[in-house]
Protein backbone atom coordinates (compact mmCIF):
# COMPACT_ATOMS: atom_id res chain seq x y z
CA UNK A 1 0.00 0.00 0.00
CA UNK A 2 1.27 3.46 -0.87
CA UNK A 3 2.27 5.99 1.76
CA UNK A 4 -0.99 7.73 2.73
CA UNK A 5 -0.97 10.55 5.28
CA UNK A 6 -3.80 11.47 7.63
CA UNK A 7 -4.44 14.78 9.39
CA UNK A 8 -4.91 14.31 13.16
CA UNK A 9 -7.00 16.90 15.02
CA UNK A 10 -7.76 17.26 18.72
CA UNK A 11 -11.32 17.35 20.06
CA UNK A 12 -11.48 21.11 19.39
CA UNK A 13 -10.72 20.36 15.70
CA UNK A 14 -7.27 21.97 15.96
CA UNK A 15 -4.51 20.33 13.89
CA UNK A 16 -1.96 18.32 15.85
CA UNK A 17 0.13 16.46 13.30
CA UNK A 18 0.21 14.39 10.16
CA UNK A 19 0.32 10.64 10.78
CA UNK A 20 0.42 7.44 8.76
CA UNK A 21 -2.81 5.78 7.69
CA UNK A 22 -1.86 2.78 9.85
CA UNK A 23 -1.66 4.92 13.00
CA UNK A 24 -4.92 6.68 12.09
CA UNK A 25 -6.65 3.36 11.50
CA UNK A 26 -5.42 2.05 14.85
CA UNK A 27 -6.59 5.18 16.72
CA UNK A 28 -10.08 4.84 15.24
CA UNK A 29 -10.16 1.08 15.81
CA UNK A 30 -9.22 1.60 19.48
CA UNK A 31 -11.97 4.26 19.78
CA UNK A 32 -9.47 6.99 20.65
CA UNK A 33 -10.49 8.97 17.56
CA UNK A 34 -13.17 9.08 14.87
CA UNK A 35 -12.87 9.74 11.18
CA UNK A 36 -14.45 12.90 9.79
CA UNK A 37 -13.14 12.52 6.24
CA UNK A 38 -12.17 9.44 4.28
CA UNK A 39 -9.76 8.85 1.43
CA UNK A 40 -10.75 6.80 -1.59
CA UNK A 41 -8.39 4.00 -0.47
CA UNK A 42 -9.42 0.77 1.25
CA UNK A 43 -7.64 -1.95 3.22
CA UNK A 44 -8.92 -5.48 3.54
CA UNK A 45 -8.78 -8.09 6.25
CA UNK A 46 -9.71 -11.70 5.59
CA UNK A 47 -13.41 -10.89 5.98
CA UNK A 48 -13.87 -7.10 5.94
CA UNK A 49 -12.94 -3.97 4.00
CA UNK A 50 -12.10 -0.71 5.77
CA UNK A 51 -11.96 2.73 4.19
CA UNK A 52 -8.81 4.65 5.13
CA UNK A 53 -9.48 7.96 6.87
CA UNK A 54 -8.10 11.25 5.55
CA UNK A 55 -8.87 13.32 8.69
CA UNK A 56 -9.37 11.99 12.21
CA UNK A 57 -10.42 13.73 15.43
CA UNK A 58 -9.27 12.59 18.84
CA UNK A 59 -11.86 12.31 21.58
CA UNK A 60 -9.39 14.21 23.76
CA UNK A 61 -8.34 17.86 23.82
CA UNK A 62 -4.58 18.35 23.51
CA UNK A 63 -3.07 21.48 25.08
CA UNK A 64 -0.68 23.16 22.64
CA UNK A 65 1.71 23.88 25.52
CA UNK A 66 2.63 20.19 25.52
CA UNK A 67 4.23 20.46 22.09
CA UNK A 68 7.73 21.65 21.46
CA UNK A 69 8.60 23.29 18.20
CA UNK A 70 12.27 23.03 17.30
CA UNK A 71 13.95 26.06 15.77
CA UNK A 72 15.08 24.30 12.59
CA UNK A 73 15.89 25.76 9.18
CA UNK A 74 12.70 24.27 7.71
CA UNK A 75 10.50 25.67 10.50
CA UNK A 76 12.10 29.14 10.30
CA UNK A 77 11.54 29.25 6.53
CA UNK A 78 7.92 28.17 7.06
CA UNK A 79 7.41 30.84 9.75
CA UNK A 80 8.94 33.50 7.48
CA UNK A 81 7.02 32.18 4.44
CA UNK A 82 10.22 31.87 2.38
CA UNK A 83 10.63 35.67 2.43
CA UNK A 84 13.88 37.43 3.13
CA UNK A 85 13.33 39.37 6.34
CA UNK A 86 15.56 42.18 5.05
CA UNK A 87 14.42 42.87 1.47
CA UNK A 88 10.98 41.23 1.71
CA UNK A 89 11.31 39.23 -1.52
CA UNK A 90 10.09 35.65 -1.73
CA UNK A 91 12.57 32.92 -2.69
CA UNK A 92 12.77 29.20 -3.22
CA UNK A 93 13.91 27.36 -0.12
CA UNK A 94 17.34 26.59 -1.61
CA UNK A 95 18.04 30.30 -2.23
CA UNK A 96 17.55 31.31 1.40
CA UNK A 97 19.95 31.24 4.32
CA UNK A 98 19.37 31.67 8.03
CA UNK A 99 20.67 34.85 9.59
CA UNK A 100 21.30 35.41 13.28
CA UNK A 101 19.95 38.86 14.20
CA UNK A 102 22.56 39.01 16.96
CA UNK A 103 25.46 37.26 15.20
CA UNK A 104 26.87 34.09 16.70
CA UNK A 105 30.25 35.84 16.79
CA UNK A 106 28.67 38.30 19.25
CA UNK A 107 27.00 35.65 21.41
CA UNK A 108 23.74 35.24 19.44
CA UNK A 109 22.00 31.91 19.80
CA UNK A 110 20.06 29.77 17.33
CA UNK A 111 16.67 30.45 18.91
CA UNK A 112 13.33 31.57 17.47
CA UNK A 113 13.77 35.20 18.55
CA UNK A 114 17.21 35.49 16.96
CA UNK A 115 16.99 33.65 13.62
CA UNK A 116 15.39 34.87 10.37
CA UNK A 117 15.25 33.82 6.74
CA UNK A 118 17.55 35.91 4.55
CA UNK A 119 18.48 35.86 0.88
CA UNK A 120 22.17 35.34 0.23
CA UNK A 121 22.87 38.95 -0.92
CA UNK A 122 21.18 40.47 2.16
CA UNK A 123 22.89 38.00 4.49
CA UNK A 124 26.26 38.90 2.94
CA UNK A 125 25.52 42.64 3.33
CA UNK A 126 24.56 42.20 6.98
CA UNK A 127 27.63 40.08 7.74
CA UNK A 128 28.27 40.08 11.49
CA UNK A 129 26.83 43.52 12.20
CA UNK A 130 24.24 44.03 14.90
CA UNK A 131 20.91 44.95 13.29
CA UNK A 132 21.07 48.58 14.41
CA UNK A 133 24.46 49.03 12.68
CA UNK A 134 23.81 46.86 9.61
CA UNK A 135 23.52 48.20 6.05
CA UNK A 136 20.19 46.30 5.78
CA UNK A 137 17.00 46.77 7.79
CA UNK A 138 15.13 43.99 9.54
CA UNK A 139 11.49 44.20 8.38
CA UNK A 140 10.06 42.52 11.49
CA UNK A 141 11.48 41.14 14.69
CA UNK A 142 11.51 37.34 14.80
CA UNK A 143 9.28 35.62 17.34
CA UNK A 144 8.42 32.10 18.37
CA UNK A 145 5.50 30.83 16.26
CA UNK A 146 2.74 28.67 17.66
CA UNK A 147 2.94 24.97 16.98
CA UNK A 148 -0.39 25.05 15.15
CA UNK A 149 0.61 27.97 12.91
CA UNK A 150 3.59 25.97 11.63
CA UNK A 151 1.45 22.84 11.13
CA UNK A 152 -1.09 24.89 9.17
CA UNK A 153 1.52 26.49 6.94
CA UNK A 154 3.41 23.24 6.44
CA UNK A 155 0.41 21.27 5.23
CA UNK A 156 -1.93 23.82 3.67
CA UNK A 157 -0.88 22.71 0.18
CA UNK A 158 -1.47 19.04 1.03
CA UNK A 159 -4.64 17.03 0.78
CA UNK A 160 -7.61 19.14 -0.38
CA UNK A 161 -9.86 17.55 2.28
CA UNK A 162 -7.55 19.00 4.94
CA UNK A 163 -8.07 22.64 3.87
CA UNK A 164 -11.15 23.34 5.96
CA UNK A 165 -9.45 21.95 9.07
CA UNK A 166 -6.28 23.99 8.70
N, C-alpha and C positions, 0 to 999 in steps of 0.2 A: 504494500500500500504506500502511496506517495506521502510525502511529508505535508500534513495538513495542520494548520495552526488554528487555535480557538482563542477568542477573546474572553478573559475571565473578569467578571465584575463582582463587586461586593453587593450586599443586600440593598444598598442605596443606589445601585446601578452606576457606581463609579468604577472606572477601569483600574484593574490591579496589575495584570500582566497578560502576556501571550503565552499559551501553553500548548503542548502537543494534544492531538485528538485523543490519544490513549489516556492521558491524564484527565482530560475533560470527561471522557466516557466513564472513567472510574469514579470521578467525583459525583456524576449524576447517578451512576449505579448504586453508590453508597449512600445516596440521598443527602449529600452534603451540598448539592447544587441542583439547579434545574435548567434545562435548555430553553432559551427564548428565541433562538434562531437556529436553523439547521442548514447544513451544507447539502449538496446533492449527492454526497458520497454515502455508501452503506458498508457495514461490516457484517459478516455472517458467522454465526456459531453453527453447531451441527443441526440445530432445529429452528433457530430464529434469525431474523435480520434486524439490524439496528441502524438507524440513520445517525450519522455523525453530526454532533452539534457544531455550530459556527460561533455562537455566543452563549456562555453559561453565566448564571447568577448564583453566587453562594447564598445560603440561607443565613449567613453571618455577616455582620458589619465588620469591616477591617479599618482600624484607625490608621490614617496615613503616617502618623508619627512613628509607627513600627517599621517603616521602610527606610532604608538608607539609599541614598543616591550618590554613587561615586562620581567624583569630578574627573571624568575621562574626556579624552579628545572628542569622541563621538557625542557624548552628552553635552559638552560645551558648544559644539557646532550645532546641535539640535536646538539648544537654548537660544543661541544667537541667530538661528535660522539661516545659517551659511552666509551671513553678512559680515563684512569687515566692520569692526566696531570703531574704526577710525575714519574711513572714507564712506561707509554706508553701502558700498556696492555688494551685490550678491555674487557668489562664486561657487564653482563645483567644490566638493569636499577636498579633493586632491590639491586644489590651488590655495587652500587656506592653511595658516599656521596658528599656533596658540601663542599669545603674547601674555607675559606677566606684567600687569599694571605696575606693580612695584617689582622691578627686575630681581631675578634670583641672586644676581651679583650684589644686590643691596638688601638681601634678607627676605625677599618676597617668596611666598610659599605657593604651591600648586593647589589652591583652594578656590571654591566657587567665587568668592568676592575679590579674587586677584587675577583671574584668568579670563581672557576674551579671545574670540576669533579675530584674526587679522590677516589681510592679504600680505603676500610676501613683500611687495614694495613698501607698504605702510610699516610692517614690522621692521624692515631694514632701516627706514627713516627714524623710527622710534629708538632703535638700538637699546641701550641700557639706561636711557634717560628716565627720570621720574616723570609722570604724566604732566605735571605742572611746568616742567622745563622742556618737554619734548616738542619737536617740530610738527607733530600731528596732534589732533585733538580727539579725546575719547568722547564718543557720541552719547554713551550712557554708562553709568557705573555698573559693573557686573554684580549680580546678586544670586543667591542660591534659589534655583527654581523648585517648584513643588514636584514631587514624584509624579503626580498625575499629569501635570503639564508636559513633562517629558514623554510620558507614555502616549499621551494624545498626539503630540507632534511626531513621535517616532512611527506611529502606526496609522495616521490619518489617510495615507495613500494605500493602505492595505485593502483588505476585503471590503467590498461595498456594503455588505450587511453590517459592518462595524461602525459605519459613519455616524449613525444616529446615537450611538452609545459613547462616542468619543466627543 
